[in-house]
Amino acid sequence: MALPARWVAPEMTRKPATYADLEALSPHQVGEIVAGELYASPRPATPHGSSAFVLGGELHNPFGRGKGGPGGWIFMFEPELHLGPDVLVPDIAAWRRERLPKLPNVVGIKMAPDWLCEVLSPSTVRMDRVRKLPAYAREGVKHVGLVDPLVRTLEVFRLEGPHYLLLATHEEQEVVRAEPFEALALELRVLWEDVEE
C-alpha cells in the first residue's frame, strides 16, 4: 500500500541537536551530541567520580608534571570536545604536549585527544561503548581506557585502523603498565578502594 505523498517518517522530520540544546539542559546534567542526537545524563554517582579523580591524580604527576615520570602530557577532567559533528565529554582526556603545548582558552576543544578514559556507570555504559567509541575512533583518538568501578575492571584499547583493538582487561588488585602510560606501575586497587562494595 502506497503512503500519501504528504506523509514523512517522524525520524526524518527531527532536526539534528544543536549547541543551544546543550545550553538549555539543567546544570545537573552532562549533555553530549552524538550523530545529531542529544544525550543528557545525570551528574556521575560517587563511585564514578571517585575513580575518575583518583586515576587522573595517579597519571598527572608522572605524565603531566614529570614528577617521577617522563612528563609530556596535558590532562583535563570532563573536557568538552567538539569533534566533527559531535560534542563529547569524556571523564578524562590527555594530549601529548608536542601536539598541544598549551590548552586553548575555549569552551570546546577541537583537537582530538591522544588518550581518554570513560568511567562506566550503569546509566552510561551503552552510550560509552556503542555510541562514543566509534566517534573517538573516527576522530583518531589513539588510546581509550574504560574503567568500571563497580565491576572493578580497566579495559585498555588502542586504535588499529578504523577500529579499537582491546589490548587487555585488568581487574581487582592487579598492578598494570597500560598503554600509553607504561612507565607507571598503576595499582588498580586505588581506583576503587574508597568505593563501597
Steps between C-alpha positions, in 0.01 A plus 500: 500500500647835399510777758355843423759739354477732801597224749856524633650258748530669844876436520543688173342817643716512811762771482852422612580619851682830530730660752201706618337170604805424717490846657131453587571194717493516878841564662449165675531318167789418269393559141656353187410494132581179313397447138260794522320373811498669840584281800464627855635306798477582869819610673711193584440301819776483760674178377530655154627836623743349749658261249542774238659735754740236633607384153561858389706562812707186448583603144543876540822517704712257297358586158363852537766649725791262443528416871609137520426452131574627150252790488392620156121493542214742577199358688144626540198377694172495306615715208242595244632365171365634171597215270352526154122518540509364857532665840643243743597514865737220607585469868872564444690595186868557431705645218869459430665839544670468162149523346343739752763703690235708684128463553306747287280750683176361357190315617530219246831350395508403131819293509441132574690380807772236477347307792176512687317307765133437552393387845202272448176532693191280460323796336785588257667170409303453177559858391873478575550170319254510211473867406811679623775245422428511123508882511835496681635253243376715211688799646823304553521477881790254528428350844186457708461362849168381641485480878211328677523574873211268589629197307858615582651475156721703269477433126781636281438570130732612220379634166590263215379636167139612536425289812622442854692190597447383858856458631413379849238481770644545848312455826486529876847526661722473193799727450510594133711686247237608251551676167581781452613541861723192533756697702260487798426186700137580578346325800140450392375463856543876552231565240230336709635453851283789624188365324250307711441145374 
